[in-house]
Structures are given as C-alpha cells and as structure tokens.
Amino acid sequence: MGTRSTNEINIGLIIPLLIFPDFLYRITISGQGRMTFVSLIYILIYFFLYRYPYFRKIAFSFPLKIWILLTLYHLINASLKHVPEINFADYLHGFKIYASICIFAFLFKVNIKKAMSVLYYSIGIWLILAFAISGFNDSGRLSSEGGGFAAVTFGKSAAIMAIAAVYYTTFQQTSIIYLLLRIIYPLAFIFMSQTRNAFGMVLIQLAGYYYAIAMKCKITMRHAILVVFLMIGTYVGVNYVMENTGLGTRFQNDFERAENQDSKYQTGTYWDYVLGERISYYIIGWQLFINNPVTGIGLDNYKNTTEGGYPMHVEYMKHLVEGGIIAAVLWLAFIFALIRVLKKSHYPKHIKYLMTSTLILELFTLFFSVSYEQELSVIPYAVILSAYNLDATKKTNNCELIKTYK
C-alpha cells in the first residue's frame, strides 16, 4: 500500500498506546498536565504514521481540512476573546482530536477487523481498570469524579466498544448470536453508568447492523423469523430496561419533569420530553447566541458566563454558542463532507448502510453530549472517514475491508 508496506504497522501496539495513557494520567495527574501528556502521545503517533502516503492522504482529505479550520478558528477566536485558561495546552489538545480522527481512520483502512478487535479489548480492559478505582455516586450511577471518571465517560467508552463489536462481527462474518454476546459487556457498563445517550447509540448501531446484513443476504424464511425474534427481543429488552433499571428511572424522571413542568427551563413542547434536563443548554445557549451571533462567546466560555460553572454539554449548541455562525457553518460543512465521502465511496452498499447508521448515532448523541473535545468520542467520524477513496481512479482500494467483500 503506497511506497511503504502497511504490514509493518503494529495495530496491536498503537491502539493501546492511544487508550491507556489517558487512564494512567487520570489517576496520577489532573487538569492540563494530563491533557498535555496525552496530546503529546497522539502527536508522536501521528508523525510516526505520517511517513505513509495514504495516511497523509487521509490527514489532508477535504473533511479533515475543514476540521483543521474549525479547530484553528475556535482556538484563535477564544484567544482573541481572552477566554480564561485558554493556552498552549489547548492548542495541543486541539491537534490531538484531529490526530485521533486521522490515526483511527487510517488504522480502520489498513485492517478494520484487527483494529476493531484491538479497540474492543483495549476499551474493555480500560473499563475494568476504571471500575476498580471507582464507585457509585449518590444517585446510584457508576462514577468517580475525583478520579476523573465521570458517568458519561464510562457510558460513551462502552458505546464505542459496542460499535467496535458490531464492525468486527460484520467483517469477520460471525453470527448475530456472537455479536449479542460481545455487547453484553459494554451494555453492563452503560446500565451501571445510566448513560441514556450511550444506550441510544448502541440501539441505533444494532439497527444499522441488522439492516446492512439484510441488504447483503437473500431474505429467506429463516432470516424473516430471525428478524421477528430480534425485534421481539429488542422490545422486551428495552421494556425491561425502562421498568427495572436506574437507566430507565432516569428516562422516567425526565418524562415526569416535562409532564409537571417543574423546571424553570421548560418550553411546554415535545422537546421537553426529548431533551430532558439537557434542554437548559438549548434555552440558555440560544440567548447567548442572540447576543453574539457571528463569533460567539469563545471556546469553553459557556461555563464562565452562566450559573453553576458547567461546560456546554450539547455539540450543536457548543459550536453555535461558543463559535457563532462561523463555527456552526464549518462544523456543518465537516458533516456534509463526511456524507459526501460515504456517497462517493467504492465500498459495498451494505457497508455504506452500516457506516450511515454510525453517522446517525453520532448525530443523535450530539443532541445530549459533546464529542468535539474528546479523543475517543470522535471515533465514529474516523469510521466514516475510513471509507475515503484513496485513489479516485480505481473502483476499489487495496485495503483489507474491500478484499473481504470482492
């Protein structure tokens, strides 16, 4: 592949190097010291892989050029607005997020089966280690704020692990039963952390997987019966979660809060039920945007301009409020560029369907969370970008993923 063989790339070493330093420094170093150390590891791996021509093609693909512009704009805009605590460490962190997309997209391109397998087990070990030093907070959620492991960190990491299981099962062409067994582990952490958007991510990815498999295979009576049982099983499973787990209780609390209108941040509309407690970020954020429509209030400045000191927890509003119309347009351009990558990809249709569901789940979770500043949360973007045509003149790419489905 290119002038250098990608066979020499040790995926089994690179992915753990991306995953575990963050754990070690969450429990030993706090704040920007940890962020800087982890950023330097990503930067070193980025430049190690930079010698491969196809890595450079991915790193400077059109979607990532837009991402670079978005990152630079946010950081420069925040510096010009004198946002507190924005310094050189934040620039390194910004490069780390960009590097994360590049590296994972390239590794998925080289050998998606192995990369997804290593990612699955790396996150699995990470979750066990984090669980060992964590506990449950007053509301019964798996969390260790003092140690740097928030409930959402457990939930989103487990969701990424489940996504890796889906892709590994797809390309390894193992049975659906094998997949369901593999996602029990990450689902356990999602239930313990009571992370609702992570649960939604897994359901959307499973739906995409079922659809992709249906498109690839001829529909027989056996397949039809299997689909019916899967639908019944999913319905029973979701019902059980809603009625018997802490995760279901959180959903019910949001419904009751919306029904009773007992929060000062309510709209009296359907969105109170859909967005739950996150609706305050939309209401307050919109007011801030109206006052600063073009360039926003500055990256990470939401916590400094609102009561409570909480950072913005909604991706869509983060770009609109903190970066204004300019950042929002750049971010939307990035998303449309990813859609264009999928549309132009030479991958088989069922793989495109699967990747489309991954993009949908990412867009879904961004109604309730932020991925822009979290290196593992941007992995769904990397999955989509791995569909990038490295050689537009060829109908196929000399990559493991394509070879599997010739």
N, C-alpha and C positions, 0 to 999 in steps of 0.2 A: 504494500500500500504506500504509494509515493516512493521517494528515493530512500526512505528508511523503513525497515520492516517493523510493523506494529507487533510482531510476535514477541519482541523483546520487552514490551510493556507489561509490567507486573501489576495487573489489576488487583490481585490479592494483597498487595502491599500498599498501593496508592490509596484505595478507598478507606482502609482502616486509618491511614495517616490523616485523612480528611475528617474522620469521625471522632477518634478517641482523644486527641489533644484537647478538644473542647471540654470533654468530661473532666480530664485531669486538672485543667486550669479553672474549671467552675468550682472545684473543691479546694483549690490552693491559692488562686489569685482572683480578685474581684475587679469589676469595672473595666477601665480602658487598658489596664495591663494585660488582662486576659484577652481582650479583643485584639490587641496589637500582636500578641504572640501567635494566636490562631491565624490572624491575617497573614503573617509572615510565612507560615507553613503553606498556605494556599498559594501565595505568590511564588515561593520556591518551586512548588509542583507545577505551577503554570509555566514558568520559564524552563523547567526540565522538559515539558511536553512541547514547548514552542518550536523545538527543532524538527518536529514532524510537519510536513507541508499541509496535510489535511487538518491538523489541529489549528494551524494558522488560518486556514480557510473558514473553519467554524468560528474561531475567535473574532474574525473580522467579517463575518456574514452580515447581511443587511439588518436582521433583527438585533444583533449584538452591537452594531454601530449605533442604533437608536438607544439601546440600553446604556452605552457609554455616554452619550449625550445627556440622557436623563440623569445619570449619576453625577456627572460633572456640573450640570445645571443646579441640581439640588444642593450640592456642597458649596458651590460658589455663591449661590443665592443666599444660603444660610450664613455664609461668612460675611457677605455684604450687609446682611440684616443684623449682624452681631448677635446671632443666637448664642446663648451661653453654652459653654462646654464643647462647641464645635472646634476641633483642632486637627492636627495632622493624623492622629489615630483614626479619625472618622474617614479621612481620605483613603487610608489603608483598608479600612473596613469596607468602604465602597468598592475598592478594587477586588476585595475578597469575594463579594457577592457576584461580581462579574466573572471572576475566575472560577467560582463554583459552577456556574452555568456552563462555561467553556469546558471545564475538565470533565464533568459528568456527561455532557453531550458527546464528547469525544470518546469516552470510555464505553458509552452505550453504543456508539457507532462501531467501535472496534470489535466488541464481543458482548452483545447485550445479555446473553444468557449468563455468562460468568459475572458480568458487572452487577446484574440484578441479584444473583445469588450471594455475592460477597456483600452487597449493600444490605440485603435481608439479614444475614447473620451478624454483620457489624452493628447494625442498629439493635438487633436482638440482644447482643451482649451489652451494648451501651445501656439499654433499658434495665437490664438486670442489675448492673452496677449502680445506676442511678436509684433504682428501687431500694437497694441495700442500704443506702445512706439517707433515704427519705422516709416520710411518714404520711399520715393523713391529717389534713387541717380540720378546723372546727366544723366545716360543712361536709366532712367525710370524703373529700377529694384527695387523691394521691398528689402530694405536693411537698416541696422542700424549698420554700422561698429563701431561707437563709443560706442554703447550699447552692442556690442558683437554678434549681429545677422546678419551674412553675408547672402547674397542672397542664397548661396548654402546650408546654414543651414535651411532656410525656405524650399527650394526645396526638400532636402533629407528627412527632417522630414515629409513633406507632402507625399512623396513617400512611406515611411514606414507606414503612416496612411492608404494609399490606399491599401497596401499589407494586412494590418490588416483587412480591409473591405472585401477583397476577401476571406480570410480564414474564417472569421466569417460567411459570406454568404454561403460558402461551407459546413461548419459543422452544421450550423443552418438550412441548406437546404431551404433557402428562394429563391425568384425568381431572375432572372437576372436583371429585372427592378429595384428591390430593391437595388441590388449591384450598378447599374449605378447611382442611386440617391445618394447613400452613397459616391461615389467617386467624385461627383461634387465639394464637399467642398475642399478636398485636391488638386484637379486639379486647382481650383481657385488660390490657393497659388503658385502652380507650374507655372501658367501663369504669376502671378504678379512678381514672383522672376526670371522668364525667365530662369529656370534651365533645360537645354536641356537633361542632362543625367537622371534627375528625371522623365521627361516626357517619355523617353525611358523605364525606369524601369516599369512605370505603364502599358505601352502598352504590354511589354513582359509578365507581370503578368496576364493581362487580356487574352492574347492569351493562356497562360498556363491554365487558368481557363476554357476557352471555350473548350479546348482540353480535359481536365480532365472530364468535365461534359459530353462531347460527348462519352468518353470511358465508363462512368458509366451507361449511359442511352441507351436504344434501339433507334436507329435512325429512326424516323418516318418522314412523310411529314411535319408535324408541326415543328419538330426540324430543318429539312432541310431549310424550309422557314425562320425560325428564324435566322439560321446561315447566310443566304444570306443577310437578313436585317442588321444583326450586322456587316457584312463585308462592306456593303454599307455605313452604319452609321459611321464606323471607318474611311473609306476612305474620306468621306465628312468632318468628324471632323478634321482629320489630315490636309486636304487641307485648311480648314478654318484657322486652327492654323498657318500654314505656310504663308498664304497670308494676315492675318488680325491682328496678334498679335505681341507683342515685341519679344516673343519667336521665332516666325517664322522669324522675322527680323534678329535675331542672327544667325540662321541657314544660311540665305541668305548671310549675311556678310562673314561668313566663306567660303561659296562657291565662292563668288566674290574674296576674298583674295587668295584662292587657284588658281582660274582661271587666275588672273592677276599676280600671283607670286610676290606680293608686300610686302612680309615679308622676312626678312633676314634668317628666319628659314623655309625653304621650301625644299622639296625633288624632286619636279617635278613628283610625282607619285600620285596614287589614295589615298594614305594615307593623303595627304594634305587636301582632301575633308572630309575624315572620321574623322580625329583627330582635324581638325581646329586649333585653337590657342594653343591647348594642345601639338601640335607636337614639340614645342620648348623643352618641358621637355624630350621628347624622344631623340632628337638630342644632346642636351647638356648633358643629363644624360648618353647617350652611351659613349660619350667622357670621362666623369668622370669614368665610369665603366672600360673602357680600361686601364686607368691609375691605377686603384685599383680593380682588378678583384676578388680577393679572399675574402677580408673582407670589401671592400667598403670604403666609406669616413666617416662613422659613422652616427648613427641615428640623424635625424633632422639637419644634417650638410650641406644639399644642399643649404639652404638659406645663409649660411656663406661662401660658395665657389663660388657663382655665382652672376652676376649683378642683382640688383633690390631687393635682400633680400627676395625673395618669397620662401616659403617652397615647397617641391616636391608635385605636385598635381596629380600624377598618381601612383596607388598602385603597379603595376607591376614593374615600374622603382624605386619606393621607396625602395623595398627590394633588387633589383639588384644593385642599385647605392649606397645606404647607408649601406647595409649589405653585399654586394658582393655575390658571388656564394653560400656561406654557407647559408645566409638568404633566397636567392631565392629558394634553394633546400628545405629548411624547410617549406617555405610557400606553395610551390607546393605539398609537402607531406601532408600538412594540407588539401588542397583542394581535393586531391585524397582520403584522409581518409574520408572526408565528402561524396564523391561519393560512397565509399565502404559502409558507413552507410546506404545510400539510397538503394543500391543494396541488402543489407542483411536484410533490414527492413521487418517486417511482415505486414506492412500497406497495404491496398488495392492498386491495381495498379493505379487507378485514382488519389489517394492521392500522390503516388510517382511521377506521371506525374506533378501534381501541384507543388510539392516541387522541382522537377527538374527545372521547369521554374523559381522558386525563386532563385536557384543557378545560372542559366543562366543570370538572370537580374543582379545579384550581380557581376558576372564576366564581364558583359557588362559595368556596370557603373564604374568599376575599370580601364577601359581604359582612363577615364576622371577625376577620383576623387580618394580620399583616404578614406578607411574605418578603417584601422589598428588602428588609434588613436582616434576614435570617438565611444563612447559607444552605441549610437543608430544605427549607420551605420552598426554595426556587428549583428543586429537583424536577417537579413537573414541567417547568419550562425547558429544562435540559432534555427531558424525554421527547418533547415535541421537536426541539432543535436537532435531535439525532436523526430526524427524517430529512434533514437538509441534503440536497443533491450536491455532492462534492464535485461531480463532473457533469455539467448540464448537457454535454454532447452525447452522453451514454444513457441507455434506457435502464441500466442497472448500475449499482455501485458495488465495487469489490469489497463488500463488507459481510460479516457473518450473518447479519439479520436477513439480508437478501438471499444469501445462499440457502438458507433454511427453507425458503418458500419458492424456489425456482420451479 
